[in-house]
Amino acid sequence: MRLSLLGIGLLIIFIGFALVMLGSITSTTPTPSTSTTSSAVGGFILIGPFPIFFGYGNTSLFFPMIIFGIIFAIIAIIFYIFTYYMFKKSQEGKI
């Protein structure tokens, strides 16, 4: 069976959703009402090559989140440079 790039992309997205659902189902454990819980929230948005971080709660994940954002920003910049180079090359008729 030969899959096109579109089919492969849709398959990867579907697998990702399935893994997120499976992870959320298996990680829910009932907690007694007498225990104290703390919550933390955080996120990362990549707009172009610029990472934006937000969060509230425990700061222990701050450093890994910064590293994660820097790595993805570098990957985005490399991707933009590569696509610009390929576009220029195709305009010159070399591809």
MIDOTI-467338 format. One record per atom (N, C-alpha, C, O): residue number from 1; chain; residue in one letter; x, y, z. Coordinates in Angstrom, 3 decimals. Example, Ala and Ser with C-alpha at 12.3 -4.5 7.8 and 13.67 -1.06 7.14 Angstrom:
MIDOTI-467338
     n   chain   res         xx         yy         zz
     1       A     A     13.190     -5.690      7.800
     1       A     A     12.300     -4.500      7.800
     1       A     A     13.200     -3.300      7.800
     1       A     A     14.236     -3.319      8.465
     2       A     S     12.850     -2.250      7.080
     2       A     S     13.670     -1.060      7.140
     2       A     S     12.900      0.030      7.870
     2       A     S     13.409      1.138      8.039
//
This chain:
MIDOTI-467338
     n   chain   res         xx         yy         zz
     1       A     M      0.840     -1.176      0.000
     1       A     M      0.000      0.000      0.000
     1       A     M      0.890      1.246      0.000
     1       A     M      1.771      1.383      0.849
     2       A     R      0.662      2.130     -0.932
     2       A     R      1.462      3.344     -1.062
     2       A     R      0.660      4.536     -0.553
     2       A     R     -0.428      4.828     -1.051
     3       A     L      1.208      5.212      0.437
     3       A     L      0.536      6.373      1.010
     3       A     L      1.145      7.657      0.464
     3       A     L      2.359      7.761      0.288
     4       A     S      0.299      8.611      0.204
     4       A     S      0.796      9.924     -0.194
     4       A     S      1.216     10.690      1.050
     4       A     S      0.953     10.256      2.172
     5       A     L      1.862     11.816      0.854
     5       A     L      2.269     12.636      1.993
     5       A     L      1.057     13.117      2.784
     5       A     L      1.117     13.223      4.009
     6       A     L     -0.030     13.406      2.099
     6       A     L     -1.249     13.819      2.787
     6       A     L     -1.770     12.699      3.678
     6       A     L     -2.156     12.936      4.823
     7       A     G     -1.780     11.491      3.151
     7       A     G     -2.242     10.349      3.939
     7       A     G     -1.364     10.084      5.140
     7       A     G     -1.862      9.770      6.221
     8       A     I     -0.055     10.208      4.958
     8       A     I      0.873     10.007      6.074
     8       A     I      0.662     11.085      7.135
     8       A     I      0.660     10.784      8.329
     9       A     G      0.486     12.329      6.713
     9       A     G      0.252     13.416      7.661
     9       A     G     -1.033     13.222      8.448
     9       A     G     -1.055     13.415      9.664
    10       A     L     -2.103     12.840      7.760
    10       A     L     -3.371     12.597      8.453
    10       A     L     -3.266     11.419      9.409
    10       A     L     -3.849     11.442     10.493
    11       A     L     -2.526     10.391      9.014
    11       A     L     -2.324      9.236      9.886
    11       A     L     -1.556      9.624     11.149
    11       A     L     -1.896      9.176     12.244
    12       A     I     -0.532     10.447     11.002
    12       A     I      0.245     10.894     12.165
    12       A     I     -0.625     11.741     13.096
    12       A     I     -0.537     11.602     14.316
    13       A     I     -1.456     12.610     12.540
    13       A     I     -2.358     13.419     13.366
    13       A     I     -3.349     12.527     14.103
    13       A     I     -3.599     12.732     15.291
    14       A     F     -3.913     11.547     13.418
    14       A     F     -4.864     10.629     14.050
    14       A     F     -4.200      9.842     15.173
    14       A     F     -4.783      9.684     16.245
    15       A     I     -2.993      9.349     14.939
    15       A     I     -2.261      8.611     15.979
    15       A     I     -1.979      9.524     17.169
    15       A     I     -2.069      9.087     18.316
    16       A     G     -1.639     10.780     16.913
    16       A     G     -1.392     11.729     17.994
    16       A     G     -2.629     11.952     18.851
    16       A     G     -2.542     11.951     20.079
    17       A     F     -3.787     12.144     18.209
    17       A     F     -5.026     12.307     18.974
    17       A     F     -5.335     11.057     19.788
    17       A     F     -5.750     11.150     20.943
    18       A     A     -5.132      9.886     19.186
    18       A     A     -5.403      8.643     19.900
    18       A     A     -4.489      8.498     21.110
    18       A     A     -4.935      8.058     22.170
    19       A     L     -3.219      8.859     20.968
    19       A     L     -2.294      8.766     22.095
    19       A     L     -2.649      9.749     23.206
    19       A     L     -2.531      9.416     24.385
    20       A     V     -3.078     10.946     22.847
    20       A     V     -3.489     11.921     23.862
    20       A     V     -4.712     11.414     24.620
    20       A     V     -4.771     11.515     25.845
    21       A     M     -5.682     10.872     23.898
    21       A     M     -6.868     10.330     24.561
    21       A     M     -6.510      9.152     25.460
    21       A     M     -6.987      9.067     26.591
    22       A     L     -5.679      8.252     24.966
    22       A     L     -5.258      7.100     25.757
    22       A     L     -4.507      7.542     27.007
    22       A     L     -4.720      6.989     28.085
    23       A     G     -3.643      8.521     26.873
    23       A     G     -2.904      9.026     28.025
    23       A     G     -3.795      9.685     29.051
    23       A     G     -3.579      9.535     30.254
    24       A     S     -4.799     10.417     28.585
    24       A     S     -5.694     11.073     29.543
    24       A     S     -6.597     10.067     30.240
    24       A     S     -6.956     10.261     31.401
    25       A     I     -6.966      9.009     29.560
    25       A     I     -7.814      7.990     30.181
    25       A     I     -7.029      7.185     31.209
    25       A     I     -7.525      6.927     32.305
    26       A     T     -5.816      6.791     30.865
    26       A     T     -5.034      5.947     31.772
    26       A     T     -4.436      6.714     32.939
    26       A     T     -4.076      6.100     33.943
    27       A     S     -4.318      8.022     32.846
    27       A     S     -3.691      8.777     33.927
    27       A     S     -4.680      9.284     34.964
    27       A     S     -4.263      9.836     35.982
    28       A     T     -5.953      9.117     34.743
    28       A     T     -6.927      9.591     35.721
    28       A     T     -7.045      8.582     36.845
    28       A     T     -7.470      7.446     36.632
    29       A     T     -6.671      8.997     38.028
    29       A     T     -6.804      8.158     39.212
    29       A     T     -7.599      8.931     40.246
    29       A     T     -7.376     10.126     40.437
    30       A     P     -8.515      8.267     40.908
    30       A     P     -9.285      8.980     41.931
    30       A     P     -8.403      9.325     43.127
    30       A     P     -7.606      8.502     43.579
    31       A     T     -8.550     10.532     43.628
    31       A     T     -7.785     10.960     44.795
    31       A     T     -8.728     11.113     45.975
    31       A     T     -9.867     11.551     45.813
    32       A     P     -8.264     10.759     47.145
    32       A     P     -9.118     10.957     48.318
    32       A     P     -9.378     12.442     48.548
    32       A     P     -8.548     13.286     48.211
    33       A     S    -10.519     12.746     49.114
    33       A     S    -10.896     14.145     49.310
    33       A     S    -10.076     14.816     50.408
    33       A     S    -10.085     16.042     50.518
    34       A     T     -9.367     14.032     51.223
    34       A     T     -8.584     14.625     52.304
    34       A     T     -7.199     15.063     51.855
    34       A     T     -6.534     15.820     52.562
    35       A     S     -6.756     14.601     50.695
    35       A     S     -5.412     14.969     50.245
    35       A     S     -5.424     16.362     49.622
    35       A     S     -6.419     16.794     49.041
    36       A     T     -4.306     17.043     49.757
    36       A     T     -4.185     18.365     49.151
    36       A     T     -3.502     18.224     47.803
    36       A     T     -2.547     17.462     47.657
    37       A     T     -3.981     18.940     46.851
    37       A     T     -3.399     18.894     45.512
    37       A     T     -2.987     20.293     45.096
    37       A     T     -3.590     21.289     45.498
    38       A     S     -1.969     20.340     44.301
    38       A     S     -1.554     21.614     43.727
    38       A     S     -1.609     21.482     42.216
    38       A     S     -1.351     20.413     41.664
    39       A     S     -1.937     22.548     41.573
    39       A     S     -2.051     22.495     40.122
    39       A     S     -1.078     23.480     39.490
    39       A     S     -0.723     24.510     40.064
    40       A     A     -0.674     23.123     38.304
    40       A     A      0.211     23.988     37.529
    40       A     A     -0.225     23.922     36.079
    40       A     A     -0.688     22.887     35.600
    41       A     V     -0.077     25.015     35.403
    41       A     V     -0.472     25.096     34.006
    41       A     V      0.628     25.806     33.249
    41       A     V      1.231     26.751     33.758
    42       A     G      0.892     25.356     32.040
    42       A     G      1.912     26.006     31.234
    42       A     G      1.707     25.698     29.775
    42       A     G      1.044     24.724     29.419
    43       A     G      2.273     26.522     28.940
    43       A     G      2.132     26.303     27.518
    43       A     G      3.211     27.006     26.728
    43       A     G      3.970     27.828     27.243
    44       A     F      3.250     26.653     25.466
    44       A     F      4.268     27.149     24.556
    44       A     F      3.604     27.347     23.205
    44       A     F      2.954     26.438     22.690
    45       A     I      3.763     28.523     22.633
    45       A     I      3.216     28.837     21.314
    45       A     I      4.370     29.311     20.445
    45       A     I      5.177     30.141     20.864
    46       A     L      4.441     28.780     19.239
    46       A     L      5.491     29.179     18.307
    46       A     L      4.838     29.961     17.179
    46       A     L      4.144     29.384     16.342
    47       A     I      5.057     31.279     17.151
    47       A     I      4.532     32.140     16.092
    47       A     I      5.714     32.536     15.229
    47       A     I      6.561     33.338     15.623
    48       A     G      5.747     31.948     14.038
    48       A     G      6.932     32.125     13.204
    48       A     G      8.100     31.487     13.921
    48       A     G      7.958     30.383     14.446
    49       A     P      9.237     32.131     13.965
    49       A     P     10.360     31.566     14.722
    49       A     P     10.432     32.072     16.161
    49       A     P     11.447     31.872     16.829
    50       A     F      9.379     32.723     16.650
    50       A     F      9.420     33.335     17.979
    50       A     F      8.611     32.521     18.984
    50       A     F      7.396     32.391     18.834
    51       A     P      9.267     31.969     20.008
    51       A     P      8.532     31.203     21.021
    51       A     P      7.904     32.119     22.069
    51       A     P      8.510     33.104     22.490
    52       A     I      6.693     31.786     22.481
    52       A     I      5.990     32.514     23.537
    52       A     I      5.609     31.493     24.607
    52       A     I      4.996     30.469     24.304
    53       A     F      5.972     31.773     25.854
    53       A     F      5.705     30.874     26.964
    53       A     F      4.703     31.508     27.914
    53       A     F      4.674     32.727     28.084
    54       A     F      3.882     30.667     28.529
    54       A     F      2.984     31.145     29.568
    54       A     F      2.798     30.027     30.582
    54       A     F      2.958     28.847     30.269
    55       A     G      2.463     30.415     31.782
    55       A     G      2.240     29.393     32.790
    55       A     G      1.963     29.965     34.157
    55       A     G      2.122     31.158     34.412
    56       A     Y      1.541     29.068     35.027
    56       A     Y      1.232     29.420     36.402
    56       A     Y      1.479     28.182     37.255
    56       A     Y      1.101     27.077     36.865
    57       A     G      2.091     28.351     38.385
    57       A     G      2.284     27.234     39.298
    57       A     G      3.759     26.983     39.567
    57       A     G      4.560     27.915     39.643
    58       A     N      4.101     25.713     39.709
    58       A     N      5.462     25.303     40.029
    58       A     N      6.421     25.700     38.908
    58       A     N      6.115     25.515     37.730
    59       A     T      7.566     26.238     39.272
    59       A     T      8.530     26.701     38.264
    59       A     T      9.585     25.660     37.927
    59       A     T     10.572     25.988     37.269
    60       A     S      9.407     24.418     38.355
    60       A     S     10.422     23.399     38.085
    60       A     S     10.502     23.046     36.601
    60       A     S     11.540     22.566     36.145
    61       A     L      9.441     23.269     35.846
    61       A     L      9.458     22.959     34.420
    61       A     L      9.813     24.163     33.556
    61       A     L      9.743     24.083     32.330
    62       A     F     10.185     25.257     34.166
    62       A     F     10.484     26.466     33.412
    62       A     F     11.704     26.280     32.512
    62       A     F     11.651     26.613     31.328
    63       A     F     12.794     25.756     33.053
    63       A     F     14.017     25.586     32.264
    63       A     F     13.837     24.597     31.109
    63       A     F     14.234     24.923     29.990
    64       A     P     13.257     23.400     31.320
    64       A     P     13.037     22.513     30.170
    64       A     P     12.130     23.126     29.110
    64       A     P     12.310     22.877     27.918
    65       A     M     11.159     23.924     29.536
    65       A     M     10.269     24.567     28.579
    65       A     M     11.024     25.592     27.729
    65       A     M     10.770     25.712     26.531
    66       A     I     11.938     26.323     28.340
    66       A     I     12.765     27.286     27.603
    66       A     I     13.637     26.556     26.584
    66       A     I     13.732     26.981     25.433
    67       A     I     14.271     25.465     26.999
    67       A     I     15.111     24.682     26.080
    67       A     I     14.267     24.145     24.930
    67       A     I     14.684     24.204     23.773
    68       A     F     13.092     23.626     25.237
    68       A     F     12.170     23.118     24.227
    68       A     F     11.817     24.215     23.219
    68       A     F     11.812     23.974     22.012
    69       A     G     11.529     25.400     23.708
    69       A     G     11.185     26.518     22.831
    69       A     G     12.341     26.959     21.959
    69       A     G     12.153     27.268     20.783
    70       A     I     13.539     26.990     22.529
    70       A     I     14.721     27.381     21.747
    70       A     I     14.984     26.370     20.640
    70       A     I     15.285     26.750     19.509
    71       A     I     14.872     25.086     20.960
    71       A     I     15.097     24.046     19.947
    71       A     I     14.080     24.177     18.820
    71       A     I     14.446     24.108     17.646
    72       A     F     12.809     24.365     19.163
    72       A     F     11.801     24.502     18.118
    72       A     F     11.954     25.795     17.331
    72       A     F     11.653     25.819     16.137
    73       A     A     12.408     26.857     17.957
    73       A     A     12.656     28.102     17.228
    73       A     A     13.791     27.916     16.229
    73       A     A     13.713     28.408     15.103
    74       A     I     14.843     27.211     16.630
    74       A     I     15.959     26.941     15.714
    74       A     I     15.492     26.077     14.551
    74       A     I     15.864     26.327     13.404
    75       A     I     14.677     25.058     14.838
    75       A     I     14.142     24.210     13.766
    75       A     I     13.276     25.037     12.818
    75       A     I     13.344     24.847     11.604
    76       A     A     12.466     25.949     13.349
    76       A     A     11.617     26.792     12.503
    76       A     A     12.455     27.705     11.618
    76       A     A     12.145     27.881     10.440
    77       A     I     13.508     28.282     12.172
    77       A     I     14.383     29.158     11.379
    77       A     I     15.060     28.365     10.270
    77       A     I     15.135     28.832      9.134
    78       A     I     15.555     27.170     10.589
    78       A     I     16.181     26.318      9.568
    78       A     I     15.170     25.972      8.485
    78       A     I     15.503     25.985      7.300
    79       A     F     13.939     25.662      8.879
    79       A     F     12.903     25.340      7.906
    79       A     F     12.601     26.527      7.000
    79       A     F     12.463     26.361      5.788
    80       A     Y     12.497     27.714      7.570
    80       A     Y     12.238     28.908      6.762
    80       A     Y     13.376     29.181      5.783
    80       A     Y     13.129     29.505      4.621
    81       A     I     14.611     29.054      6.241
    81       A     I     15.759     29.276      5.360
    81       A     I     15.773     28.245      4.240
    81       A     I     16.030     28.587      3.085
    82       A     F     15.500     26.985      4.572
    82       A     F     15.498     25.923      3.567
    82       A     F     14.411     26.149      2.522
    82       A     F     14.662     26.009      1.325
    83       A     T     13.194     26.502      2.971
    83       A     T     12.125     26.720      1.998
    83       A     T     12.393     27.955      1.140
    83       A     T     12.054     27.965     -0.043
    84       A     Y     12.991     28.989      1.713
    84       A     Y     13.349     30.172      0.929
    84       A     Y     14.390     29.802     -0.125
    84       A     Y     14.289     30.224     -1.277
    85       A     Y     15.385     29.017      0.269
    85       A     Y     16.423     28.586     -0.668
    85       A     Y     15.822     27.742     -1.791
    85       A     Y     16.170     27.924     -2.958
    86       A     M     14.924     26.822     -1.447
    86       A     M     14.306     25.977     -2.471
    86       A     M     13.410     26.807     -3.397
    86       A     M     13.346     26.532     -4.595
    87       A     F     12.726     27.808     -2.864
    87       A     F     11.888     28.670     -3.687
    87       A     F     12.740     29.456     -4.675
    87       A     F     12.411     29.539     -5.858
    88       A     K     13.839     30.034     -4.184
    88       A     K     14.725     30.794     -5.073
    88       A     K     15.323     29.896     -6.146
    88       A     K     15.454     30.296     -7.303
    89       A     K     15.682     28.682     -5.753
    89       A     K     16.270     27.746     -6.704
    89       A     K     15.252     27.348     -7.775
    89       A     K     15.609     27.190     -8.943
    90       A     S     13.988     27.187     -7.382
    90       A     S     12.966     26.820     -8.358
    90       A     S     12.647     27.994     -9.285
    90       A     S     12.290     27.781    -10.444
    91       A     Q     12.769     29.221     -8.796
    91       A     Q     12.534     30.391     -9.634
    91       A     Q     13.625     30.550    -10.687
    91       A     Q     13.379     31.071    -11.775
    92       A     E     14.824     30.101    -10.358
    92       A     E     15.929     30.189    -11.308
    92       A     E     15.894     29.047    -12.316
    92       A     E     16.652     29.061    -13.287
    93       A     G     15.031     28.060    -12.104
    93       A     G     14.906     26.945    -13.025
    93       A     G     15.921     25.847    -12.811
    93       A     G     16.159     25.053    -13.721
    94       A     K     16.527     25.776    -11.640
    94       A     K     17.528     24.748    -11.375
    94       A     K     16.918     23.463    -10.835
    94       A     K     17.611     22.454    -10.702
    95       A     I     15.635     23.493    -10.524
    95       A     I     14.994     22.265    -10.029
    95       A     I     14.046     21.756    -11.083
    95       A     I     13.395     20.730    -10.883
//
